[in-house]
């Protein structure tokens, strides 16, 4: 019994009950058929449910991830963890209301969630600087993991995470919903089936969501916040609300505009649409071979926030395809230009949606003989992979490679020069100073926080 997992034991017990194998020896140990309800044998039986621990229940965690998971019959959220007690209690109300009890446990330290043997998977909805440390610990503990995008804060830590997931053999999902969008799914299948001929260029736009500002003045830490644990591996700085998140609110957090904890739109938004662009090019497990770019940072003294406000980057792939990636006041989109025409898809912005140089392209009927891809929501993709031993649409390797596209653009902008990139070694071949920027400094004493 000690060598069996919770799910293995439930599966064995269920099978025994179904076969009528409760003999005298079993009954003598106090185990009777009455302890296994009829629901054990259905699709939503406990043995078929995935127990999930939610780590991070802020704006994205509560409004998007928790809301989606609570609606899934194959899932049971059994643990909630956050360094903010107010947010933790808000999430608890939703879980208890959904399940009709108060059995969901609360934690302030994510390590206690990862240590639980009865948890199958974790949903990592923490700020960006916590993505890799928590996800690494979870997969090394044998947990399946879904982690918010952008997956990492550096190319080097992305490689460590992708390698660890491959070694652990667990299910991993990079949590972005863009690939699941109907127009993004359609543009990918049409292009991959040759509807615009050989691809020559892709144009990728993302919103101008970041700006200068933020109050840098130190403030008293709110009583509900464990600020030391919140900063964790990020360099230590005194608390100020605009570097963390609004007090007792699920408004947009300031940490998304601070380079210690996020790279800003260039990866935070970019990994949505760059994932689709690389998928269209069938380059999702590699990357471009050179990059250059320009960008505008906040002026010194203009406030706390220090990430790029606007940017434009140019990439070239080994086969000569080029990709332009830039901020656009109108929002996110992808336009693919091929030798025979073009297709454009909007995402989360007002616009024409899916359009093409010839509208008849959009009516193309694909068959099972064509290149096809699954279309599931991000959460359904994660649970499907766990229950059916399928790969996820965006695993750790893909999530890392997508994130690295934005990261090498960020480095090229800061270096102010064109950089040659080797996607096999994940190193720049013409600038050692740029290579030093592939890793970010972090605190090695955060465990004592």
C-alpha positions in Angstrom: 0.0 0.0 0.0 2.8 2.4 0.9 4.2 2.0 -2.6 0.9 2.8 -4.4 -0.1 6.3 -5.4 -3.5 7.7 -4.4 -4.8 7.3 -7.9 -3.5 3.8 -8.3 -5.2 2.7 -5.1 -8.5 4.2 -6.1 -8.3 2.5 -9.4 -7.5 -0.8 -7.8 -10.3 -0.5 -5.2 -12.8 0.6 -7.9 -11.9 -2.4 -10.1 -12.3 -4.8 -7.2 -15.7 -3.5 -6.3 -16.9 -3.7 -9.8 -15.8 -7.3 -10.0 -17.5 -8.2 -6.8 -14.2 -9.2 -5.2 -14.8 -8.0 -1.6 -14.1 -11.3 0.1 -13.7 -12.1 3.8 -10.1 -10.8 4.0 -11.1 -7.4 2.8 -14.2 -7.3 5.0 -12.1 -8.3 8.0 -10.1 -5.2 7.5 -13.2 -3.0 7.8 -13.5 -2.3 4.1 -17.0 -2.8 2.8 -18.7 -2.0 -0.5 -20.7 0.7 1.3 -17.6 3.0 1.4 -17.6 3.2 -2.4 -20.6 5.3 -3.6 -22.2 4.8 -7.0 -20.4 7.9 -8.3 -17.1 6.0 -8.2 -18.2 4.1 -11.4 -19.1 7.0 -13.6 -17.2 9.5 -15.7 -16.9 11.9 -12.8 -15.7 9.2 -10.3 -13.0 10.3 -7.9 -10.5 8.1 -9.7 -11.1 10.1 -12.9 -10.9 13.5 -11.3 -7.7 15.5 -11.3 -6.9 17.0 -7.9 -5.4 20.5 -8.5 -3.6 22.9 -6.2 -3.9 26.6 -7.3 -0.7 28.5 -6.6 -1.4 32.2 -7.0 -4.9 33.5 -6.9 -4.6 37.1 -8.1 -6.3 38.7 -11.0 -5.5 36.0 -13.6 -5.7 33.2 -11.0 -9.2 34.0 -9.8 -10.9 35.6 -12.8 -9.6 33.3 -15.5 -7.9 30.2 -14.3 -9.8 29.3 -11.1 -13.1 30.2 -12.8 -12.4 27.8 -15.7 -11.2 24.9 -13.5 -14.2 25.1 -11.2 -16.5 24.6 -14.3 -14.7 21.4 -15.2 -16.3 18.2 -13.9 -13.1 16.2 -14.3 -11.3 18.6 -11.9 -11.4 19.1 -8.1 -9.5 22.1 -6.7 -8.3 20.9 -3.3 -5.8 23.6 -2.3 -5.4 27.3 -2.7 -2.1 29.2 -2.1 -1.3 32.9 -2.1 0.9 35.3 -0.2 -2.1 37.7 0.1 -4.6 36.6 2.7 -7.4 38.8 1.2 -7.0 37.2 -2.2 -6.8 33.8 -0.7 -10.1 34.2 1.1 -11.8 35.6 -2.0 -10.8 32.5 -3.9 -11.9 30.2 -1.0 -15.4 31.7 -1.2 -15.6 30.7 -4.9 -14.3 27.2 -4.4 -16.6 26.5 -1.4 -19.6 27.9 -3.3 -18.9 25.6 -6.2 -18.4 22.4 -4.2 -20.8 23.1 -1.4 -18.4 22.5 1.4 -15.3 24.0 3.0 -12.8 21.2 2.3 -10.4 23.2 0.1 -7.2 23.8 2.1 -5.5 27.2 2.3 -1.7 27.8 2.2 0.6 30.8 2.3 3.7 28.8 1.3 3.6 27.1 -2.1 6.1 24.4 -1.0 3.4 22.9 1.3 1.1 22.4 -1.7 3.8 20.8 -3.8 4.6 18.4 -0.9 1.1 17.0 -0.7 1.0 13.5 -2.1 -2.7 13.6 -2.9 -2.4 16.5 -5.4 -2.0 15.5 -9.0 -1.3 18.8 -10.6 -0.6 22.5 -9.9 -1.9 25.6 -11.7 0.9 28.2 -11.4 -0.7 31.7 -11.7 2.0 33.6 -9.8 3.8 36.7 -11.0 6.5 36.0 -13.7 9.5 35.9 -11.4 8.0 32.8 -9.6 7.0 30.8 -12.7 10.2 28.8 -13.0 11.1 28.1 -9.3 7.6 26.8 -8.5 7.1 24.9 -11.7 10.6 23.3 -11.4 9.8 22.2 -7.8 6.4 20.8 -8.9 7.6 18.7 -11.8 10.6 17.4 -9.8 8.0 16.3 -7.2 6.2 14.4 -10.0 3.3 16.8 -10.3 1.7 17.7 -13.6 1.9 21.5 -14.1 0.2 24.3 -16.0 2.0 27.6 -15.8 1.0 31.0 -16.9 2.8 32.7 -19.7 5.3 34.1 -20.2 6.9 30.9 -19.0 10.3 32.4 -17.9 12.2 35.6 -17.2 15.4 34.4 -19.1 16.5 32.1 -21.8 18.7 30.2 -19.4 16.0 29.4 -16.9 13.7 28.4 -19.7 16.1 25.8 -20.8 16.4 24.4 -17.3 12.7 24.1 -17.0 12.1 22.5 -20.3 14.9 19.9 -19.6 13.5 19.2 -16.1 10.0 18.5 -17.5 11.4 16.2 -20.2 13.3 14.3 -17.5 10.3 14.1 -15.1 8.0 12.8 -17.8 5.0 14.7 -16.4 2.3 16.6 -18.3 3.2 20.3 -18.7 1.1 23.0 -20.2 2.2 26.6 -21.0 -1.0 28.5 -20.2 -1.9 30.7 -23.1 -5.3 30.6 -24.8 -4.4 32.3 -28.0 -3.7 29.1 -30.0 -7.2 28.0 -29.0 -8.9 31.0 -30.5 -11.0 30.1 -33.6 -9.4 32.6 -35.9 -5.8 31.8 -34.7 -6.5 28.1 -35.2 -8.0 28.7 -38.6 -5.1 30.9 -39.9 -2.6 28.2 -38.7 -4.3 25.4 -40.5 -4.9 27.4 -43.7 -1.2 28.5 -43.9 0.2 25.1 -43.0 -1.9 23.6 -45.8 -0.5 26.0 -48.4 -3.4 28.4 -48.9 -1.0 31.4 -49.4 1.9 29.4 -50.9 5.3 29.5 -49.4 5.4 31.9 -46.4 7.7 34.8 -46.9 6.9 37.2 -44.0 4.8 37.4 -40.8 3.8 40.6 -39.1 2.9 40.3 -35.4 1.4 43.1 -33.4 0.8 43.4 -29.6 -0.9 46.2 -27.6 0.8 49.2 -26.2 -0.1 48.2 -22.7 2.9 49.5 -20.7 3.7 53.1 -19.8 5.9 55.3 -17.6 4.8 56.0 -14.0 4.4 54.2 -10.7 5.2 55.5 -7.2 8.7 54.4 -6.1 8.4 55.7 -2.5 8.6 53.0 0.2 5.4 52.2 2.0 4.1 50.1 4.9 3.4 46.6 3.9 -0.3 45.7 4.1 -1.1 43.3 6.9 -2.6 40.7 4.6 0.6 40.4 2.5 3.7 38.2 3.1 5.9 40.6 1.2 9.1 38.6 1.7 7.6 35.5 0.1 6.1 37.7 -2.6 9.5 39.0 -3.7 11.1 35.5 -3.3 13.8 35.2 -5.9 13.5 38.8 -7.2 16.1 41.3 -5.9 15.1 42.8 -2.6 13.5 46.2 -2.7 11.3 48.0 -0.1 7.5 47.6 -0.6 5.6 50.0 -2.7 2.1 49.2 -3.9 2.8 50.0 -7.6 5.5 47.3 -7.6 3.1 44.6 -6.4 -0.7 44.7 -6.8 -3.5 46.9 -5.7 -4.6 46.4 -2.1 -7.7 44.3 -1.6 -8.4 44.4 -5.4 -8.0 42.3 -8.5 -7.0 45.3 -10.6 -4.0 45.2 -13.1 -0.8 44.8 -11.0 2.1 47.1 -11.1 4.6 44.2 -11.1 3.9 43.7 -14.8 5.7 47.0 -15.5 8.8 46.3 -13.3 11.8 44.6 -14.9 12.7 42.7 -11.7 9.4 40.7 -11.9 8.3 41.0 -15.5 9.8 41.9 -18.9 6.7 43.8 -19.9 4.5 43.4 -23.0 7.4 42.2 -25.1 7.1 38.7 -23.4 3.9 39.0 -21.3 1.7 39.7 -24.3 4.1 38.6 -26.9 4.1 34.9 -25.9 0.5 34.7 -26.9 0.8 35.6 -30.5 4.4 34.6 -31.0 3.4 31.1 -30.1 0.9 31.1 -33.0 3.5 32.7 -35.4 6.1 30.0 -34.6 3.4 27.3 -34.9 2.4 28.7 -38.4 6.1 28.5 -39.4 6.5 25.0 -37.9 9.4 26.5 -35.8 7.8 26.0 -32.4 10.8 23.9 -31.1 13.5 26.1 -32.5 13.8 29.8 -33.4 15.1 32.5 -35.6 18.8 33.0 -36.6 19.2 36.7 -36.2 17.4 39.6 -34.6 17.6 43.4 -34.3 15.3 46.0 -32.8 14.5 49.4 -31.3 12.4 50.4 -28.4 11.4 53.2 -26.1 12.0 52.9 -22.3 10.6 55.3 -19.7 12.8 58.4 -19.1 14.9 58.3 -16.0 13.1 59.8 -13.1 9.7 59.3 -14.6 8.6 56.8 -12.0 9.0 53.2 -10.8 8.0 51.4 -14.0 10.9 50.6 -16.3 9.9 48.2 -19.0 9.7 48.9 -22.7 6.7 51.2 -23.7 6.9 50.6 -27.4 9.2 48.4 -29.5 9.9 47.0 -32.9 12.0 43.9 -33.7 12.9 42.1 -36.9 13.8 38.4 -37.1 15.1 36.1 -39.8 14.8 32.3 -39.9 17.2 29.9 -41.4 15.0 29.4 -44.5 14.8 33.2 -45.2 11.4 33.9 -43.7 11.2 37.2 -41.9 9.1 38.2 -38.9 8.3 41.7 -37.8 7.2 42.0 -34.1 6.0 45.3 -32.7 3.7 47.2 -30.4 0.5 48.5 -32.1 -2.1 50.9 -30.6 -4.9 48.8 -32.1 -3.9 45.6 -30.3 -2.9 42.0 -31.1 -2.9 40.4 -34.6 -1.0 38.2 -37.0 -0.6 38.7 -40.8 1.0 36.0 -42.9 2.3 36.9 -46.3 3.0 34.1 -48.8 4.1 33.9 -52.4 0.4 33.5 -53.4 -1.3 36.0 -51.1 -1.9 36.9 -47.4 -4.2 36.1 -44.4 -4.7 38.4 -41.4 -6.2 37.4 -38.0 -7.1 39.7 -35.1 -7.0 38.6 -31.5 -8.8 40.4 -28.7 -9.2 43.7 -30.5 -11.9 45.4 -32.6 -11.3 44.6 -36.2 -12.3 42.5 -39.2 -11.2 39.2 -37.5 -10.1 36.8 -40.2 -9.5 38.3 -43.6 -7.5 37.3 -46.7 -6.4 38.8 -50.1 -9.0 36.5 -51.6 -12.1 35.8 -49.3 -12.6 32.4 -51.0 -9.5 31.2 -49.1 -11.4 31.5 -45.9 -14.0 29.0 -47.1 -11.5 26.3 -47.8 -12.7 23.0 -46.5 -10.0 20.9 -45.0 -10.2 17.1 -44.7 -8.6 14.5 -42.5 -5.9 14.1 -45.1 -4.8 17.7 -44.6 -2.6 19.1 -41.8 -4.9 19.4 -38.8 -4.4 20.5 -35.2 -6.5 20.0 -32.1 -8.6 22.9 -30.9 -9.3 22.8 -27.2 -9.3 25.4 -24.5 -6.1 25.8 -22.6 -7.5 24.1 -19.4 -9.2 21.3 -21.4 -5.9 20.7 -23.2 -4.2 20.3 -19.8 -6.7 17.9 -18.3 -7.0 15.9 -21.5 -3.3 15.3 -21.5 -3.4 14.0 -17.9 -6.4 11.8 -18.3 -5.6 10.4 -21.8 -1.8 10.4 -21.8 -1.8 12.9 -24.7 0.8 15.6 -25.4 -0.3 19.2 -24.6 -0.5 21.7 -27.5 2.1 23.9 -25.8 4.5 22.0 -23.7 7.5 23.3 -21.7 9.8 23.2 -24.7 7.4 25.1 -26.9 6.6 27.6 -24.2 10.3 28.2 -23.6 11.1 28.6 -27.3 8.2 31.0 -27.7 9.3 33.1 -24.8 12.9 33.1 -25.9 11.9 34.9 -29.2 10.7 37.9 -27.2 13.7 37.7 -24.9 16.3 37.8 -27.6 14.5 40.7 -29.1 14.6 42.5 -25.7 18.4 41.8 -25.5 19.0 43.1 -29.1 17.1 46.3 -28.2 19.2 46.9 -25.1 22.4 46.1 -26.9 21.4 48.4 -29.8 22.8 46.1 -32.5 21.9 43.2 -34.8 22.6 39.9 -33.1 23.2 36.5 -34.7 21.4 33.7 -32.8 22.1 30.0 -32.8 18.7 28.2 -31.9 20.5 24.9 -31.4 23.0 26.1 -28.7 20.7 29.0 -27.6 23.6 31.4 -27.7 24.5 34.6 -29.6 27.4 34.0 -31.9 28.6 37.6 -32.3 28.2 39.2 -28.9 29.5 37.9 -25.6 28.0 40.7 -23.7 24.6 39.7 -25.1 25.2 36.1 -23.9 25.7 37.4 -20.4 22.1 38.7 -20.6 20.7 35.2 -21.2 20.7 34.7 -17.4 19.2 37.0 -14.8 20.5 37.6 -11.3 18.3 36.3 -8.6 18.4 36.1 -4.8 19.7 32.8 -3.5 18.5 33.6 0.0 14.8 33.8 -0.8 14.0 30.5 1.1 14.8 32.3 4.3 12.2 35.0 3.6 
